[in-house]
Every structure is written in structure tokens, then in C-alpha cells.
Amino acid sequence: KQWYQRRVRGSKVCEKVKSKGTTTYLEVSEELVAEFAAQNQLSINPQTPCSAANFDVKNIRRRVYDALNVLCAMDIISKDKKEIKWKGLPTNSHQECAQLEVHKSEVQQRIKEKKKHAQELMLQLIAYRTLIQRNRELEERTGPLPENAAIKVPFIILSTGPSTQIGLEVADDKTEYEFTFNELFEIHNEIAILKKMGFCYNLDTGVYGSE
């Protein structure tokens, strides 16, 4: 039989390592030698090292060693002393490029959302500080407001049309309130109200005042 019929292809070594996940050079080479001997009905005899069969075995082991080095250089497997681990075949360049583009788009979207969230938090901070400053100045001029004249934050305001019928049920401990509307209504939190009152200096609209 000619040599090209006896050689071990790199794909055979690759398949062997992939199927095992974690293995050794000795384990892979011994299994491939056994498969080769079985396929060619050869008897491997250590007492006759110069026989053709033993010559083939040495060539197989050398080819396995070379193939493993190539796979390691291609980052398909990793070698740590005697242990060999399967890492995976390299992806197609176009496929990898497409995956990177998708990942880039996802990262850009997350950055955009985080920037928007950070801007909203900054507007909230400005609104609260402006409110605190206004209340301090008001108290300096008129004195402290009565307790029932102050609205504590956080709060929400419900708005609807003048003809809307509104139902309200309040829990006995006044911790829950249930509203019913027969027409459309809107819910505004304290930040939305403070923005409408100009406490963010229109930074949310991009139209800035003299302040």
C-alpha cells in the first residue's frame, strides 16, 4: 500500500480531539494506531521494530504529533503539559464580521440607553436642587409653610378631561387608592411636573433660558 493511503489526515485528529473534549497525545495516537491496524488487518509486534507495520505506526504517531501542533497554532485546541483541550473551529471571516457588527450594534444601543438614562438622572438632580433652592428662598421671605400646604415628593398627578367621571376607592388603612375613569387620563410624576414648571431650565428640550 502506498503512503498516502496510510497517512493520518489532520481532520481525523481534529475529529478525535473534538469528540473527547479533553484528551492527551498518547490517547489520540494509540486510538488512531488501533483503528489503522484494524482497518488494514495488521499485527503490531514490538519485537519486530523494523517491520512495515511498525514503520507505519511510527509515522502515524509522528503525523498525529504534527497535526496537534498545527491545531494548537490555529487556536483550535489548547495544550497544557500533557493535557489537550478542544476549543473550537475558527469561524468563517464573513460570518465573524457579521457577528461583530451585530455585537457592535448591540453595544452602541446599550450605550445610547445608558446615556439617555444618565441624562434623565442629571435632569432629576437639577430639578430637585432647583426646588430645594426655591423653597429655601421662599421660607426666608415668608417663613415656613404650613404642613398641609406642602406637597411631599415623590408624588403623581392624574389629569383628564372636565367631563370625565372619576371613581375612587380607598383602603381602610389608606395605603391603597383605586381610581376608575370612563375616559382617557394621563399620569405625571413629580419630575414631569417640575420640568413643566421650568425647574430643569429647559435642558430637556434644548431651548435654554438666560439662567
N, C-alpha and C positions, 0 to 999 in steps of 0.2 A: 504494500500500500504506500502511496506517496505521502510526503509530509503534510501537504495541505489538507489531506483527509484526516490527519491525526492531531493537528494543532487545536488548541483551545482558543476559541474566539473570546474577545473581551466582553461581548454581550452575554456569553454563558456565565462568566464570572460575575458580571453585574447582576444577572437574574438570581444567581445563587446567594449573593450577599443581601439582595433586596428581600428575598423570601425569608431569610433568617433574622434580619434586623440587626442583630449583634452576633458576631462570629469571630473566627481567627483565621489566619493564613493557613495554618495546618489543617483545620477543619474543612475549609473550602477545597484545598488542593487534594486532600485524601478522598473527599467525596467525588470530585471530578475524575481522579485516577480510577476509582472504583467503577464509575459509570463508563469510562473509556474501556476498561478491561472487560466489563460485562458486554458492552456493545460489540467488541472485537474478539470476544471469546479468547482472551489472553490470560495466561497464568503468570502472575508477578512473583518471581522467585529471587529473594535476596541473595541466595547462594550463587547466582549467576549474574553478577552486575553488568557484564558486558553483552548480555542478550539484547535482542532488538526490543523486546517488550520493556525491559528496564530502561533502555535508552529513551523510549517513548515517555515513560513515567517521569524521568528527569526533565525532559523537555516540557511536559505538561506543567510540572511544578514551577519551572522557570517562567513559563508563559503566564501562569496564574500570578506569580510574584510581580511580573512586569505589568500585567493588567491592573492589579490592585494599586500599583504606584500611579498609573495613568488616571484611574478613577479618583484617587486621592487628590491628584493635581487639578482635576476638574471640579473638585469640591462636591463630588457625588457621594463619597464616603469619607469618614474620618478615621485616623489611626492613632491609638494611644497605647504605646508599647505593643503588646500582642493583640489587643482588642481592636476589632474593626466594627464600625457602626455605619449603618445606611443613613444618608442624609436626604437624598432625593435627586432626581434627574434635573438638569437645568431646563428652564422654560424657554420656549421659542422667543426670540428677541422681540418680535411684533406683539406677541401676547404679553410679554413682560412690560413692554412700553405702554400697552393699553391698560394694564393693571396699575402701573404707576400713575397714569393720567387720571384714572378713577380715584386712586388714593389721594392724589393732589387735589382733585375737585372736592373730595370729602373733607380734607383738612382745611381748604380755603373756606368751605361752608361753615365749618366749626369755628374758625377764626372770626368770620363775619358775625356769627351768632354771639360769640363771646364779646366782641367789640360792641355790639348793639346792647348787650346786657350790661357791660361796663358803663356805657354812656347813660343808660337808664338809671343805674345806681348813682352816677355822678349828678344827674338831674334831681334825683330824690334828695341827695345830700344838700344841694344848693337850695332846694325848696324848703327843707326843714330849717336850715340855717337862716334863711330869709324870714321865715315865720317866727323863729325864736327872736331874731333881732327886732322885728316889728312889734312883737308882744312886749319886749323889754322897753322899747321906746314908748309904747302906749301906756304901760304901767307907770313909767316915770312922769308922764303928763297927767294922767287921770287917776292913778292909784290902781291897786289890784282889782281885777274884775270879780264880780260875784260868782260863786261856784256854779250856779245854774246858767250863767251867761257864757260859759266856756264850752267849747266842743273839743273833746279829747281825741287824739289820734292814736291808733288808726280808726277811720270811720268810712262808711259808704253812704252814698246818696242815690236814691231811686228817683228817676224822672219819667214822666209820662204825660199824655195829653190831658187837657182840662175836663174832657168828658169821660175819662176812664173811671170805671168803678173798681175800687180797691177794697179787698178784704184783708183783715188782719187777725191772726190768732196768736196769742202769747202764752207760753208755758207758765205754769204756776210759779216756778222759781225765776221766771223772767230771763232765762238763759237761751231760750229759743223763740224766734219770731217767724211766723209763716205768712207771707204776703201772697195774695192772688190778684191777678189783673185780667180784665176782659179785653184789654188791648195791649199793643206793644209797649214796652218800657225799656229804659236803659239803666245800667248800674255804673256809677262813677266812684272810684276810690279817692282817698284824700290827695293823692299825688295828682290825679287828673284835675281836681278842683283847684289845687294850688297852682298848677300850670295855667289854668284859665284865669286865675287871679293875677298872673304875671310874676309869680314868685320864682320862676326859673329864668326870668329876664328874656323870655322867648328863645332861649338857647335850643329848645326842641324844634323850633320852626325855622331857625336860620335867619330870622329877622331880629336884629339886635337893636336895643334902645341905647340911649346915651349913657345909661349906667355902666 
